[in-house]
Amino acid sequence: MAAKEKGGDTCPICFDPLKVKEVWNISEQYEVVMMITLRKEKIDSRKPRGFRKPVNEFVTYISS
């Protein structure tokens, strides 16, 4: 959301954590848990979002 606020865009990347640690020489005390791309959003290639179910179909609110 922070990237979107500044005109950027992100996307998660699938990766092999052991290979990343090997290639970047990351110490065994650290775990690589997520990688994302970060780029300037290309507004002219935006696509409208598809159908989304209404939230109340899968979320139940309980008042206390």
PDB file with SEQRES, HELIX, SHEET and CRYST1 records, atoms N, CA, C and O in Angstrom:
SEQRES   1 A   64  MET ALA ALA LYS GLU LYS GLY GLY ASP THR CYS PRO ILE          
SEQRES   2 A   64  CYS PHE ASP PRO LEU LYS VAL LYS GLU VAL TRP ASN ILE          
SEQRES   3 A   64  SER GLU GLN TYR GLU VAL VAL MET MET ILE THR LEU ARG          
SEQRES   4 A   64  LYS GLU LYS ILE ASP SER ARG LYS PRO ARG GLY PHE ARG          
SEQRES   5 A   64  LYS PRO VAL ASN GLU PHE VAL THR TYR ILE SER SER              
HELIX    1 AA1 ALA A    2  GLU A    5  1                                   4    
HELIX    2 AA2 PRO A   17  VAL A   23  1                                   7    
HELIX    3 AA3 ILE A   43  SER A   45  5                                   3    
HELIX    4 AA4 VAL A   55  GLU A   57  5                                   3    
SHEET    1 AA1 2 GLY A   8  PRO A  12  0                                        
SHEET    2 AA1 2 ILE A  36  LYS A  40 -1                                        
CRYST1    1.000    1.000    1.000  90.00  90.00  90.00 P 1           1          
ATOM      1  N   MET A   1       0.819  -1.173   0.000  1.00  0.00           N  
ATOM      2  CA  MET A   1       0.000   0.000   0.000  1.00  0.00           C  
ATOM      3  C   MET A   1       0.874   1.251   0.000  1.00  0.00           C  
ATOM      4  O   MET A   1       0.521   2.269  -0.596  1.00  0.00           O  
ATOM      5  N   ALA A   2       1.998   1.164   0.665  1.00  0.00           N  
ATOM      6  CA  ALA A   2       2.897   2.318   0.676  1.00  0.00           C  
ATOM      7  C   ALA A   2       3.425   2.596  -0.723  1.00  0.00           C  
ATOM      8  O   ALA A   2       3.552   3.754  -1.119  1.00  0.00           O  
ATOM      9  N   ALA A   3       3.732   1.542  -1.474  1.00  0.00           N  
ATOM     10  CA  ALA A   3       4.209   1.725  -2.852  1.00  0.00           C  
ATOM     11  C   ALA A   3       3.115   2.345  -3.712  1.00  0.00           C  
ATOM     12  O   ALA A   3       3.383   3.264  -4.487  1.00  0.00           O  
ATOM     13  N   LYS A   4       1.882   1.851  -3.584  1.00  0.00           N  
ATOM     14  CA  LYS A   4       0.761   2.397  -4.354  1.00  0.00           C  
ATOM     15  C   LYS A   4       0.560   3.875  -4.051  1.00  0.00           C  
ATOM     16  O   LYS A   4       0.292   4.672  -4.950  1.00  0.00           O  
ATOM     17  N   GLU A   5       0.692   4.231  -2.782  1.00  0.00           N  
ATOM     18  CA  GLU A   5       0.514   5.627  -2.373  1.00  0.00           C  
ATOM     19  C   GLU A   5       1.521   6.543  -3.056  1.00  0.00           C  
ATOM     20  O   GLU A   5       1.240   7.718  -3.294  1.00  0.00           O  
ATOM     21  N   LYS A   6       2.697   6.002  -3.371  1.00  0.00           N  
ATOM     22  CA  LYS A   6       3.745   6.805  -3.996  1.00  0.00           C  
ATOM     23  C   LYS A   6       3.838   6.574  -5.504  1.00  0.00           C  
ATOM     24  O   LYS A   6       4.825   6.962  -6.131  1.00  0.00           O  
ATOM     25  N   GLY A   7       2.792   5.929  -6.104  1.00  0.00           N  
ATOM     26  CA  GLY A   7       2.776   5.727  -7.553  1.00  0.00           C  
ATOM     27  C   GLY A   7       3.502   4.487  -8.016  1.00  0.00           C  
ATOM     28  O   GLY A   7       3.793   4.344  -9.203  1.00  0.00           O  
ATOM     29  N   GLY A   8       3.795   3.594  -7.101  1.00  0.00           N  
ATOM     30  CA  GLY A   8       4.511   2.373  -7.451  1.00  0.00           C  
ATOM     31  C   GLY A   8       3.593   1.172  -7.492  1.00  0.00           C  
ATOM     32  O   GLY A   8       2.382   1.298  -7.315  1.00  0.00           O  
ATOM     33  N   ASP A   9       4.171   0.008  -7.726  1.00  0.00           N  
ATOM     34  CA  ASP A   9       3.426  -1.231  -7.742  1.00  0.00           C  
ATOM     35  C   ASP A   9       4.347  -2.336  -7.258  1.00  0.00           C  
ATOM     36  O   ASP A   9       5.566  -2.226  -7.392  1.00  0.00           O  
ATOM     37  N   THR A  10       3.783  -3.399  -6.697  1.00  0.00           N  
ATOM     38  CA  THR A  10       4.567  -4.516  -6.186  1.00  0.00           C  
ATOM     39  C   THR A  10       3.954  -5.836  -6.631  1.00  0.00           C  
ATOM     40  O   THR A  10       2.801  -5.894  -7.057  1.00  0.00           O  
ATOM     41  N   CYS A  11       4.751  -6.894  -6.524  1.00  0.00           N  
ATOM     42  CA  CYS A  11       4.274  -8.228  -6.849  1.00  0.00           C  
ATOM     43  C   CYS A  11       5.167  -9.222  -6.104  1.00  0.00           C  
ATOM     44  O   CYS A  11       6.389  -9.075  -6.121  1.00  0.00           O  
ATOM     45  N   PRO A  12       4.577 -10.243  -5.443  1.00  0.00           N  
ATOM     46  CA  PRO A  12       5.407 -11.245  -4.774  1.00  0.00           C  
ATOM     47  C   PRO A  12       6.137 -12.116  -5.793  1.00  0.00           C  
ATOM     48  O   PRO A  12       5.670 -12.294  -6.918  1.00  0.00           O  
ATOM     49  N   ILE A  13       7.279 -12.653  -5.391  1.00  0.00           N  
ATOM     50  CA  ILE A  13       8.095 -13.489  -6.264  1.00  0.00           C  
ATOM     51  C   ILE A  13       8.242 -14.868  -5.630  1.00  0.00           C  
ATOM     52  O   ILE A  13       8.525 -14.970  -4.436  1.00  0.00           O  
ATOM     53  N   CYS A  14       8.054 -15.933  -6.415  1.00  0.00           N  
ATOM     54  CA  CYS A  14       8.352 -17.287  -5.947  1.00  0.00           C  
ATOM     55  C   CYS A  14       9.858 -17.490  -6.054  1.00  0.00           C  
ATOM     56  O   CYS A  14      10.474 -17.080  -7.038  1.00  0.00           O  
ATOM     57  N   PHE A  15      10.449 -18.120  -5.045  1.00  0.00           N  
ATOM     58  CA  PHE A  15      11.894 -18.287  -5.046  1.00  0.00           C  
ATOM     59  C   PHE A  15      12.295 -19.460  -4.169  1.00  0.00           C  
ATOM     60  O   PHE A  15      11.498 -19.956  -3.373  1.00  0.00           O  
ATOM     61  N   ASP A  16      13.525 -19.892  -4.324  1.00  0.00           N  
ATOM     62  CA  ASP A  16      14.111 -20.943  -3.491  1.00  0.00           C  
ATOM     63  C   ASP A  16      14.935 -20.244  -2.412  1.00  0.00           C  
ATOM     64  O   ASP A  16      15.991 -19.691  -2.720  1.00  0.00           O  
ATOM     65  N   PRO A  17      14.485 -20.253  -1.157  1.00  0.00           N  
ATOM     66  CA  PRO A  17      15.192 -19.524  -0.102  1.00  0.00           C  
ATOM     67  C   PRO A  17      16.644 -19.969   0.080  1.00  0.00           C  
ATOM     68  O   PRO A  17      17.512 -19.144   0.368  1.00  0.00           O  
ATOM     69  N   LEU A  18      16.908 -21.240  -0.082  1.00  0.00           N  
ATOM     70  CA  LEU A  18      18.288 -21.714   0.084  1.00  0.00           C  
ATOM     71  C   LEU A  18      19.195 -21.181  -1.020  1.00  0.00           C  
ATOM     72  O   LEU A  18      20.343 -20.815  -0.770  1.00  0.00           O  
ATOM     73  N   LYS A  19      18.672 -21.142  -2.237  1.00  0.00           N  
ATOM     74  CA  LYS A  19      19.458 -20.622  -3.365  1.00  0.00           C  
ATOM     75  C   LYS A  19      19.726 -19.128  -3.189  1.00  0.00           C  
ATOM     76  O   LYS A  19      20.828 -18.661  -3.474  1.00  0.00           O  
ATOM     77  N   VAL A  20      18.729 -18.379  -2.723  1.00  0.00           N  
ATOM     78  CA  VAL A  20      18.908 -16.941  -2.489  1.00  0.00           C  
ATOM     79  C   VAL A  20      20.004 -16.724  -1.451  1.00  0.00           C  
ATOM     80  O   VAL A  20      20.872 -15.870  -1.634  1.00  0.00           O  
ATOM     81  N   LYS A  21      19.968 -17.491  -0.365  1.00  0.00           N  
ATOM     82  CA  LYS A  21      20.990 -17.349   0.685  1.00  0.00           C  
ATOM     83  C   LYS A  21      22.377 -17.667   0.131  1.00  0.00           C  
ATOM     84  O   LYS A  21      23.360 -17.014   0.482  1.00  0.00           O  
ATOM     85  N   GLU A  22      22.444 -18.677  -0.740  1.00  0.00           N  
ATOM     86  CA  GLU A  22      23.728 -19.067  -1.329  1.00  0.00           C  
ATOM     87  C   GLU A  22      24.258 -17.981  -2.275  1.00  0.00           C  
ATOM     88  O   GLU A  22      25.417 -17.579  -2.175  1.00  0.00           O  
ATOM     89  N   VAL A  23      23.409 -17.514  -3.186  1.00  0.00           N  
ATOM     90  CA  VAL A  23      23.825 -16.531  -4.189  1.00  0.00           C  
ATOM     91  C   VAL A  23      24.216 -15.203  -3.543  1.00  0.00           C  
ATOM     92  O   VAL A  23      25.200 -14.580  -3.942  1.00  0.00           O  
ATOM     93  N   TRP A  24      23.443 -14.774  -2.543  1.00  0.00           N  
ATOM     94  CA  TRP A  24      23.714 -13.478  -1.906  1.00  0.00           C  
ATOM     95  C   TRP A  24      24.563 -13.591  -0.648  1.00  0.00           C  
ATOM     96  O   TRP A  24      24.784 -12.606   0.056  1.00  0.00           O  
ATOM     97  N   ASN A  25      25.045 -14.821  -0.369  1.00  0.00           N  
ATOM     98  CA  ASN A  25      25.923 -15.050   0.778  1.00  0.00           C  
ATOM     99  C   ASN A  25      25.293 -14.537   2.083  1.00  0.00           C  
ATOM    100  O   ASN A  25      25.913 -13.779   2.830  1.00  0.00           O  
ATOM    101  N   ILE A  26      24.060 -14.964   2.338  1.00  0.00           N  
ATOM    102  CA  ILE A  26      23.330 -14.543   3.533  1.00  0.00           C  
ATOM    103  C   ILE A  26      23.626 -15.535   4.658  1.00  0.00           C  
ATOM    104  O   ILE A  26      23.559 -16.747   4.454  1.00  0.00           O  
ATOM    105  N   SER A  27      23.948 -15.029   5.818  1.00  0.00           N  
ATOM    106  CA  SER A  27      24.296 -15.836   6.980  1.00  0.00           C  
ATOM    107  C   SER A  27      23.173 -16.797   7.357  1.00  0.00           C  
ATOM    108  O   SER A  27      21.997 -16.508   7.137  1.00  0.00           O  
ATOM    109  N   GLU A  28      23.548 -17.944   7.927  1.00  0.00           N  
ATOM    110  CA  GLU A  28      22.583 -18.948   8.370  1.00  0.00           C  
ATOM    111  C   GLU A  28      21.668 -18.436   9.481  1.00  0.00           C  
ATOM    112  O   GLU A  28      20.608 -19.014   9.718  1.00  0.00           O  
ATOM    113  N   GLN A  29      22.056 -17.376  10.154  1.00  0.00           N  
ATOM    114  CA  GLN A  29      21.215 -16.849  11.243  1.00  0.00           C  
ATOM    115  C   GLN A  29      19.978 -16.124  10.719  1.00  0.00           C  
ATOM    116  O   GLN A  29      19.084 -15.785  11.495  1.00  0.00           O  
ATOM    117  N   TYR A  30      19.920 -15.882   9.406  1.00  0.00           N  
ATOM    118  CA  TYR A  30      18.786 -15.186   8.804  1.00  0.00           C  
ATOM    119  C   TYR A  30      17.957 -16.124   7.936  1.00  0.00           C  
ATOM    120  O   TYR A  30      18.483 -17.079   7.363  1.00  0.00           O  
ATOM    121  N   GLU A  31      16.678 -15.852   7.845  1.00  0.00           N  
ATOM    122  CA  GLU A  31      15.779 -16.592   6.964  1.00  0.00           C  
ATOM    123  C   GLU A  31      15.211 -15.642   5.922  1.00  0.00           C  
ATOM    124  O   GLU A  31      14.771 -14.543   6.257  1.00  0.00           O  
ATOM    125  N   VAL A  32      15.218 -16.054   4.677  1.00  0.00           N  
ATOM    126  CA  VAL A  32      14.608 -15.270   3.607  1.00  0.00           C  
ATOM    127  C   VAL A  32      13.149 -15.718   3.551  1.00  0.00           C  
ATOM    128  O   VAL A  32      12.865 -16.868   3.217  1.00  0.00           O  
ATOM    129  N   VAL A  33      12.227 -14.817   3.875  1.00  0.00           N  
ATOM    130  CA  VAL A  33      10.824 -15.208   3.957  1.00  0.00           C  
ATOM    131  C   VAL A  33       9.956 -14.635   2.841  1.00  0.00           C  
ATOM    132  O   VAL A  33       8.886 -15.171   2.554  1.00  0.00           O  
ATOM    133  N   MET A  34      10.405 -13.557   2.212  1.00  0.00           N  
ATOM    134  CA  MET A  34       9.601 -12.985   1.133  1.00  0.00           C  
ATOM    135  C   MET A  34      10.460 -12.106   0.243  1.00  0.00           C  
ATOM    136  O   MET A  34      11.376 -11.424   0.704  1.00  0.00           O  
ATOM    137  N   MET A  35      10.144 -12.138  -1.030  1.00  0.00           N  
ATOM    138  CA  MET A  35      10.770 -11.227  -1.984  1.00  0.00           C  
ATOM    139  C   MET A  35       9.656 -10.593  -2.803  1.00  0.00           C  
ATOM    140  O   MET A  35       8.686 -11.256  -3.168  1.00  0.00           O  
ATOM    141  N   ILE A  36       9.801  -9.326  -3.082  1.00  0.00           N  
ATOM    142  CA  ILE A  36       8.813  -8.641  -3.912  1.00  0.00           C  
ATOM    143  C   ILE A  36       9.525  -7.784  -4.949  1.00  0.00           C  
ATOM    144  O   ILE A  36      10.646  -7.323  -4.735  1.00  0.00           O  
ATOM    145  N   THR A  37       8.850  -7.579  -6.076  1.00  0.00           N  
ATOM    146  CA  THR A  37       9.332  -6.618  -7.051  1.00  0.00           C  
ATOM    147  C   THR A  37       8.758  -5.261  -6.659  1.00  0.00           C  
ATOM    148  O   THR A  37       7.693  -5.183  -6.047  1.00  0.00           O  
ATOM    149  N   LEU A  38       9.447  -4.227  -7.005  1.00  0.00           N  
ATOM    150  CA  LEU A  38       8.982  -2.870  -6.751  1.00  0.00           C  
ATOM    151  C   LEU A  38       9.296  -2.057  -7.997  1.00  0.00           C  
ATOM    152  O   LEU A  38      10.443  -2.004  -8.441  1.00  0.00           O  
ATOM    153  N   ARG A  39       8.273  -1.426  -8.558  1.00  0.00           N  
ATOM    154  CA  ARG A  39       8.472  -0.650  -9.783  1.00  0.00           C  
ATOM    155  C   ARG A  39       7.477   0.487  -9.852  1.00  0.00           C  
ATOM    156  O   ARG A  39       6.530   0.549  -9.068  1.00  0.00           O  
ATOM    157  N   LYS A  40       7.695   1.374 -10.782  1.00  0.00           N  
ATOM    158  CA  LYS A  40       6.766   2.458 -11.050  1.00  0.00           C  
ATOM    159  C   LYS A  40       5.558   1.856 -11.748  1.00  0.00           C  
ATOM    160  O   LYS A  40       5.715   1.065 -12.678  1.00  0.00           O  
ATOM    161  N   GLU A  41       4.343   2.222 -11.311  1.00  0.00           N  
ATOM    162  CA  GLU A  41       3.146   1.666 -11.925  1.00  0.00           C  
ATOM    163  C   GLU A  41       2.942   2.232 -13.324  1.00  0.00           C  
ATOM    164  O   GLU A  41       3.062   3.437 -13.547  1.00  0.00           O  
ATOM    165  N   LYS A  42       2.630   1.342 -14.261  1.00  0.00           N  
ATOM    166  CA  LYS A  42       2.337   1.743 -15.629  1.00  0.00           C  
ATOM    167  C   LYS A  42       0.819   1.893 -15.733  1.00  0.00           C  
ATOM    168  O   LYS A  42       0.108   0.919 -15.979  1.00  0.00           O  
ATOM    169  N   ILE A  43       0.338   3.101 -15.547  1.00  0.00           N  
ATOM    170  CA  ILE A  43      -1.087   3.373 -15.432  1.00  0.00           C  
ATOM    171  C   ILE A  43      -1.866   2.983 -16.682  1.00  0.00           C  
ATOM    172  O   ILE A  43      -2.997   2.510 -16.574  1.00  0.00           O  
ATOM    173  N   ASP A  44      -1.287   3.172 -17.866  1.00  0.00           N  
ATOM    174  CA  ASP A  44      -2.027   2.868 -19.100  1.00  0.00           C  
ATOM    175  C   ASP A  44      -2.248   1.369 -19.309  1.00  0.00           C  
ATOM    176  O   ASP A  44      -3.030   0.990 -20.181  1.00  0.00           O  
ATOM    177  N   SER A  45      -1.582   0.504 -18.535  1.00  0.00           N  
ATOM    178  CA  SER A  45      -1.812  -0.939 -18.681  1.00  0.00           C  
ATOM    179  C   SER A  45      -2.689  -1.489 -17.550  1.00  0.00           C  
ATOM    180  O   SER A  45      -2.825  -2.705 -17.414  1.00  0.00           O  
ATOM    181  N   ARG A  46      -3.276  -0.619 -16.749  1.00  0.00           N  
ATOM    182  CA  ARG A  46      -4.179  -1.051 -15.678  1.00  0.00           C  
ATOM    183  C   ARG A  46      -5.387  -1.759 -16.249  1.00  0.00           C  
ATOM    184  O   ARG A  46      -5.928  -1.350 -17.276  1.00  0.00           O  
ATOM    185  N   LYS A  47      -5.810  -2.821 -15.586  1.00  0.00           N  
ATOM    186  CA  LYS A  47      -7.006  -3.547 -16.003  1.00  0.00           C  
ATOM    187  C   LYS A  47      -8.043  -3.416 -14.899  1.00  0.00           C  
ATOM    188  O   LYS A  47      -7.696  -3.416 -13.718  1.00  0.00           O  
ATOM    189  N   PRO A  48      -9.315  -3.306 -15.272  1.00  0.00           N  
ATOM    190  CA  PRO A  48     -10.335  -3.234 -14.230  1.00  0.00           C  
ATOM    191  C   PRO A  48     -10.399  -4.541 -13.448  1.00  0.00           C  
ATOM    192  O   PRO A  48     -10.188  -5.622 -13.997  1.00  0.00           O  
ATOM    193  N   ARG A  49     -10.690  -4.423 -12.176  1.00  0.00           N  
ATOM    194  CA  ARG A  49     -10.794  -5.617 -11.334  1.00  0.00           C  
ATOM    195  C   ARG A  49     -12.009  -6.434 -11.743  1.00  0.00           C  
ATOM    196  O   ARG A  49     -13.036  -5.889 -12.146  1.00  0.00           O  
ATOM    197  N   GLY A  50     -11.878  -7.727 -11.634  1.00  0.00           N  
ATOM    198  CA  GLY A  50     -12.986  -8.624 -11.923  1.00  0.00           C  
ATOM    199  C   GLY A  50     -14.002  -8.625 -10.788  1.00  0.00           C  
ATOM    200  O   GLY A  50     -13.904  -7.848  -9.838  1.00  0.00           O  
ATOM    201  N   PHE A  51     -14.962  -9.501 -10.910  1.00  0.00           N  
ATOM    202  CA  PHE A  51     -16.020  -9.625  -9.913  1.00  0.00           C  
ATOM    203  C   PHE A  51     -15.433  -9.965  -8.547  1.00  0.00           C  
ATOM    204  O   PHE A  51     -14.533 -10.799  -8.444  1.00  0.00           O  
ATOM    205  N   ARG A  52     -15.937  -9.327  -7.512  1.00  0.00           N  
ATOM    206  CA  ARG A  52     -15.547  -9.651  -6.142  1.00  0.00           C  
ATOM    207  C   ARG A  52     -16.799  -9.988  -5.356  1.00  0.00           C  
ATOM    208  O   ARG A  52     -17.801  -9.275  -5.427  1.00  0.00           O  
ATOM    209  N   LYS A  53     -16.737 -11.072  -4.611  1.00  0.00           N  
ATOM    210  CA  LYS A  53     -17.869 -11.446  -3.768  1.00  0.00           C  
ATOM    211  C   LYS A  53     -18.078 -10.388  -2.704  1.00  0.00           C  
ATOM    212  O   LYS A  53     -17.120  -9.776  -2.232  1.00  0.00           O  
ATOM    213  N   PRO A  54     -19.336 -10.170  -2.324  1.00  0.00           N  
ATOM    214  CA  PRO A  54     -19.583  -9.252  -1.210  1.00  0.00           C  
ATOM    215  C   PRO A  54     -18.971  -9.806   0.076  1.00  0.00           C  
ATOM    216  O   PRO A  54     -19.044 -11.007   0.335  1.00  0.00           O  
ATOM    217  N   VAL A  55     -18.383  -8.952   0.861  1.00  0.00           N  
ATOM    218  CA  VAL A  55     -17.697  -9.363   2.090  1.00  0.00           C  
ATOM    219  C   VAL A  55     -18.621 -10.174   3.001  1.00  0.00           C  
ATOM    220  O   VAL A  55     -18.177 -11.142   3.619  1.00  0.00           O  
ATOM    221  N   ASN A  56     -19.887  -9.797   3.092  1.00  0.00           N  
ATOM    222  CA  ASN A  56     -20.784 -10.497   4.012  1.00  0.00           C  
ATOM    223  C   ASN A  56     -21.059 -11.947   3.604  1.00  0.00           C  
ATOM    224  O   ASN A  56     -21.691 -12.680   4.365  1.00  0.00           O  
ATOM    225  N   GLU A  57     -20.606 -12.377   2.432  1.00  0.00           N  
ATOM    226  CA  GLU A  57     -20.746 -13.779   2.050  1.00  0.00           C  
ATOM    227  C   GLU A  57     -19.725 -14.664   2.750  1.00  0.00           C  
ATOM    228  O   GLU A  57     -19.948 -15.868   2.876  1.00  0.00           O  
ATOM    229  N   PHE A  58     -18.616 -14.103   3.208  1.00  0.00           N  
ATOM    230  CA  PHE A  58     -17.594 -14.939   3.836  1.00  0.00           C  
ATOM    231  C   PHE A  58     -17.035 -14.372   5.135  1.00  0.00           C  
ATOM    232  O   PHE A  58     -16.107 -14.949   5.702  1.00  0.00           O  
ATOM    233  N   VAL A  59     -17.574 -13.256   5.619  1.00  0.00           N  
ATOM    234  CA  VAL A  59     -17.148 -12.674   6.894  1.00  0.00           C  
ATOM    235  C   VAL A  59     -18.377 -12.483   7.772  1.00  0.00           C  
ATOM    236  O   VAL A  59     -19.410 -11.979   7.330  1.00  0.00           O  
ATOM    237  N   THR A  60     -18.241 -12.895   9.014  1.00  0.00           N  
ATOM    238  CA  THR A  60     -19.314 -12.708   9.986  1.00  0.00           C  
ATOM    239  C   THR A  60     -18.817 -11.768  11.076  1.00  0.00           C  
ATOM    240  O   THR A  60     -17.774 -12.007  11.684  1.00  0.00           O  
ATOM    241  N   TYR A  61     -19.562 -10.708  11.318  1.00  0.00           N  
ATOM    242  CA  TYR A  61     -19.201  -9.760  12.366  1.00  0.00           C  
ATOM    243  C   TYR A  61     -19.982 -10.107  13.629  1.00  0.00           C  
ATOM    244  O   TYR A  61     -21.196 -10.301  13.584  1.00  0.00           O  
ATOM    245  N   ILE A  62     -19.287 -10.183  14.739  1.00  0.00           N  
ATOM    246  CA  ILE A  62     -19.901 -10.500  16.026  1.00  0.00           C  
ATOM    247  C   ILE A  62     -19.769  -9.281  16.919  1.00  0.00           C  
ATOM    248  O   ILE A  62     -18.659  -8.827  17.195  1.00  0.00           O  
ATOM    249  N   SER A  63     -20.879  -8.756  17.364  1.00  0.00           N  
ATOM    250  CA  SER A  63     -20.805  -7.586  18.256  1.00  0.00           C  
ATOM    251  C   SER A  63     -20.663  -8.067  19.698  1.00  0.00           C  
ATOM    252  O   SER A  63     -21.233  -9.085  20.090  1.00  0.00           O  
ATOM    253  N   SER A  64     -19.894  -7.318  20.472  1.00  0.00           N  
ATOM    254  CA  SER A  64     -19.651  -7.734  21.851  1.00  0.00           C  
ATOM    255  C   SER A  64     -20.566  -7.040  22.822  1.00  0.00           C  
ATOM    256  O   SER A  64     -20.487  -7.282  24.026  1.00  0.00           O  
TER     257      SER A  64                                                      
END                                                                             
